Amino acid sequence: MARTRPLALLLSILLLAGVARADPKEDSRAAFVSGVAMVERADFPGAKEAFLKAYELFPHPSILLNLGVVRGRLGEYVEAERDLSRFLAEDGGASEEDISRARAALADVRTHLGTVRVRVTPDRASIYVDDAPTPLHAGDLRLAAGAHGLRFDAPGFQSTRRSVELRAGDTAALEVALEAAPAFAPSDRGTRRTVGIVVLGAAGAVGAFAAFSGFRALSLADQYNTPGEPKYRDGATRSEGLTFRTLADVGLVTAVVGAAVGLYFVLTSLGEDKAPKVGVVRF
């Protein structure tokens, strides 16, 4: 037992030394230097990941300058504008050279962007641009020039889609009003359709039995009312005929009601198979 104590003490010392050496600022600097080296090799995807890691480890605004420049090279103009704007707003100690570089890069990035001023009802709706969640900034969407798919979702409302084609430098307005969702949730369509088909099938079976009962009642009535027939004026035949007539009447009513209910479920489920509303807006 006495021999294990020095070993445990040594391990504790090494562990504490490792923790002491784990400096996020130094790790961030190493990732930043790696990113700069990748830029020199024109490895812009790798450089972006290195700068993102550097900023995550130690979010110094100066990193945003390099990150914004690299994103501009990759065609990620919206993100590049955001990074460069934040650098200019937050890095008060930046050199004049870096500020000039950031302003030039930002001006170039903005030649690839346009603005869509969105007014959506309800205002709590979520907006997705090319299936990616995208927040509004003061009601504006900054988008790269070209075609984009927009989706608007809100609890209790039907999803609505719009396709936009935006030119660089343009500012356009888009108003979207979502419609209230139907009383039945879309997830219930399959269930209601299945129920409708089952009810229609049952109604058909009951209708067939009602038809059989009706023909049987008519046959017994002929036997009861026709002189010379073995069952002419036979009490048991009359009673059986009345029973089948009652079954035919009840079955017919049941079949008609069941068919109406089944058709309702089937037709309403088919009506909700409509695709989400799609509109094309060109700016």
C-alpha positions in Angstrom: 0.0 0.0 0.0 2.9 2.4 0.9 4.4 1.9 -2.6 1.2 3.0 -4.4 1.1 6.4 -2.7 4.2 7.9 -4.6 2.7 6.6 -7.9 -0.7 8.1 -7.1 1.0 11.4 -6.2 3.0 11.5 -9.4 -0.1 10.8 -11.5 -1.9 13.7 -9.7 1.0 16.0 -10.4 1.1 15.1 -14.1 -2.6 15.5 -14.4 -2.5 19.0 -12.8 0.4 20.0 -15.0 -1.6 18.9 -18.1 -4.6 20.9 -17.0 -2.4 23.9 -16.4 -0.9 23.6 -19.9 -4.4 23.5 -21.5 -4.7 27.2 -22.4 -7.7 27.9 -24.7 -6.0 31.1 -25.9 -2.9 29.2 -27.0 -4.9 26.5 -28.7 -6.9 29.2 -30.5 -3.7 30.8 -31.6 -2.4 27.5 -32.9 -5.6 26.9 -34.9 -5.5 30.4 -36.3 -1.9 30.0 -37.5 -2.9 26.7 -39.1 -5.7 28.5 -40.8 -3.4 31.2 -42.2 -1.1 28.5 -43.6 -4.1 26.8 -45.3 -5.0 30.2 -46.9 -1.5 30.4 -48.3 -2.1 27.0 -49.8 -5.5 28.1 -51.2 -7.2 25.4 -49.0 -10.1 27.7 -48.1 -12.5 24.9 -46.8 -9.7 23.8 -44.4 -8.9 27.4 -43.4 -12.6 28.1 -42.6 -12.7 25.1 -40.2 -9.5 26.2 -38.6 -10.7 29.8 -38.0 -14.0 28.5 -36.7 -12.2 26.3 -34.2 -10.0 29.2 -33.2 -13.0 31.5 -32.6 -14.8 28.7 -30.6 -11.7 28.3 -28.4 -11.2 32.0 -27.9 -13.7 34.3 -29.5 -11.5 37.3 -30.3 -13.1 39.6 -32.9 -9.8 39.7 -34.9 -10.4 36.1 -36.0 -13.6 37.2 -37.7 -11.7 39.2 -40.3 -9.9 36.1 -41.7 -13.0 34.0 -41.3 -15.1 36.5 -43.3 -12.5 36.8 -46.0 -12.3 33.0 -46.4 -16.1 32.6 -46.4 -16.3 35.2 -49.2 -13.8 33.1 -51.2 -16.1 30.1 -50.7 -19.2 32.0 -51.8 -20.8 32.0 -48.4 -21.6 35.7 -48.8 -24.3 36.0 -46.1 -22.0 34.5 -43.4 -19.1 36.6 -44.7 -21.0 39.8 -44.4 -22.0 38.9 -40.9 -18.4 38.1 -39.8 -16.8 41.2 -41.4 -19.5 43.5 -40.0 -19.0 42.1 -36.5 -15.2 42.5 -36.9 -15.6 46.2 -37.8 -18.1 46.7 -35.0 -16.3 44.8 -32.2 -12.5 45.0 -32.8 -11.7 48.5 -31.5 -8.0 47.7 -31.4 -7.7 46.7 -35.0 -5.0 48.3 -37.2 -5.9 50.7 -40.0 -4.6 48.1 -42.4 -7.0 45.5 -41.1 -9.9 47.9 -41.1 -9.2 48.8 -44.7 -8.9 45.2 -45.6 -12.2 44.4 -43.9 -14.0 47.2 -45.5 -12.8 46.2 -49.0 -13.7 42.6 -48.4 -17.2 43.6 -47.1 -17.8 45.9 -50.1 -16.9 43.0 -52.4 -19.2 40.5 -50.5 -22.1 42.9 -50.8 -21.9 43.0 -54.5 -23.2 39.4 -54.4 -26.1 40.0 -52.0 -29.7 41.3 -52.1 -32.3 42.0 -49.5 -35.9 40.6 -49.1 -38.0 42.6 -46.7 -40.4 40.0 -45.3 -43.7 40.6 -43.7 -45.2 37.3 -42.5 -48.4 36.7 -40.6 -48.4 35.4 -37.9 -45.2 37.2 -36.9 -44.0 34.2 -34.8 -43.6 32.1 -38.0 -40.2 30.4 -38.5 -38.5 31.0 -41.8 -36.3 28.5 -43.6 -34.1 29.5 -46.6 -33.1 26.5 -48.7 -34.3 24.3 -45.8 -32.0 26.0 -43.3 -33.5 27.9 -40.4 -32.8 31.6 -41.0 -33.6 34.5 -38.6 -34.9 37.8 -39.8 -32.8 40.9 -39.0 -35.2 43.8 -38.5 -37.5 42.1 -40.9 -34.9 41.6 -43.6 -33.5 38.6 -45.2 -30.0 38.9 -46.7 -29.6 36.4 -49.5 -27.0 35.7 -52.1 -28.2 36.6 -55.7 -30.0 33.7 -57.4 -32.9 31.4 -56.8 -33.9 30.3 -53.3 -36.7 28.3 -51.7 -38.4 29.9 -48.7 -40.6 28.0 -46.2 -42.8 29.6 -43.5 -44.0 27.5 -40.6 -46.0 28.3 -37.5 -47.9 26.1 -35.0 -51.6 25.9 -35.9 -51.0 27.1 -39.5 -50.4 25.4 -42.8 -46.8 25.5 -44.1 -46.3 27.9 -47.0 -43.5 27.9 -49.6 -42.2 30.6 -51.9 -39.5 30.5 -54.5 -37.6 33.8 -55.0 -35.1 34.9 -57.7 -33.1 37.8 -56.4 -30.6 40.0 -58.2 -27.5 41.4 -56.5 -28.0 44.8 -54.9 -31.8 44.6 -55.1 -34.2 45.2 -52.3 -37.6 43.7 -52.6 -40.7 43.2 -50.4 -42.5 39.9 -49.8 -45.7 39.5 -47.8 -46.9 36.0 -46.7 -50.1 35.2 -44.8 -50.2 31.7 -43.4 -53.6 30.0 -43.4 -55.0 28.2 -40.4 -54.4 24.5 -40.3 -57.3 22.1 -41.0 -59.3 20.7 -38.1 -57.7 17.3 -38.7 -53.9 17.1 -38.4 -52.1 15.9 -41.6 -50.8 13.0 -39.6 -54.4 11.7 -39.3 -54.9 11.4 -43.0 -53.8 7.8 -43.4 -55.8 6.8 -40.3 -59.0 8.5 -41.5 -58.6 7.1 -45.0 -58.2 3.6 -43.6 -61.2 4.0 -41.3 -63.2 5.3 -44.3 -62.3 2.3 -46.4 -63.1 -0.2 -43.6 -66.5 1.5 -43.0 -67.3 1.4 -46.7 -66.4 -2.3 -46.9 -68.7 -3.0 -43.9 -71.5 -0.9 -45.4 -71.2 -2.9 -48.6 -71.4 -6.2 -46.7 -74.4 -5.0 -44.7 -76.0 -3.8 -48.0 -75.5 -7.2 -49.5 -77.1 -8.9 -46.5 -80.0 -6.4 -46.7 -80.5 -7.3 -50.4 -80.5 -11.0 -49.6 -83.0 -10.4 -46.8 -85.2 -8.4 -49.1 -85.2 -11.1 -51.8 -85.9 -13.8 -49.1 -88.8 -11.7 -47.7 -90.3 -11.4 -51.2 -89.9 -15.1 -51.8 -91.7 -16.0 -48.5 -94.4 -13.4 -49.3 -95.1 -15.1 -52.6 -95.3 -18.5 -50.9 -97.6 -17.2 -48.2 -99.9 -15.3 -50.6 -100.1 -17.8 -53.6 -102.9 -20.3 -53.4 -101.8 -23.9 -54.0 -98.3 -23.3 -52.5 -97.4 -25.6 -49.6 -96.9 -22.6 -47.3 -100.0 -20.7 -48.4 -101.4 -18.8 -45.3 -98.8 -20.6 -43.2 -98.2 -18.7 -39.9 -94.5 -19.7 -39.6 -93.9 -18.5 -43.2 -95.5 -15.2 -42.5 -93.4 -14.7 -39.3 -90.2 -15.6 -41.1 -91.1 -13.3 -44.0 -91.6 -10.4 -41.6 -88.3 -11.1 -39.9 -86.4 -11.0 -43.2 -88.3 -7.8 -44.2 -87.2 -6.1 -40.9 -83.6 -7.2 -41.5 -83.7 -5.9 -45.0 -85.1 -2.5 -43.8 -82.6 -2.1 -41.0 -79.7 -3.3 -43.2 -80.5 -0.9 -45.9 -80.6 2.1 -43.6 -77.4 0.9 -41.9 -75.6 0.4 -45.3 -76.6 3.9 -46.5 -75.5 5.6 -43.3 -72.2 3.6 -43.2 -71.5 4.4 -46.9 -72.0 8.1 -46.2 -69.7 8.0 -43.2 -67.1 6.1 -45.1 -67.2 8.4 -48.0 -66.8 11.4 -45.7 -63.6 10.0 -44.2 -62.2 9.0 -47.5 -63.0 12.2 -49.3 -61.8 14.5 -46.5 -58.5 12.7 -46.3 -58.0 13.0 -50.1 -58.8 16.7 -49.9 -55.9 17.2 -47.4 -53.4 15.6 -49.7 -52.8 18.9 -51.4 -49.2 20.0 -51.5 -48.1 23.0 -49.5 -48.8 26.3 -51.3 -46.0 27.3 -53.5 -45.5 30.6 -55.1 -42.8 32.0 -57.4 -41.7 35.6 -56.8 -39.1 37.2 -59.1 -37.3 40.3 -58.1 
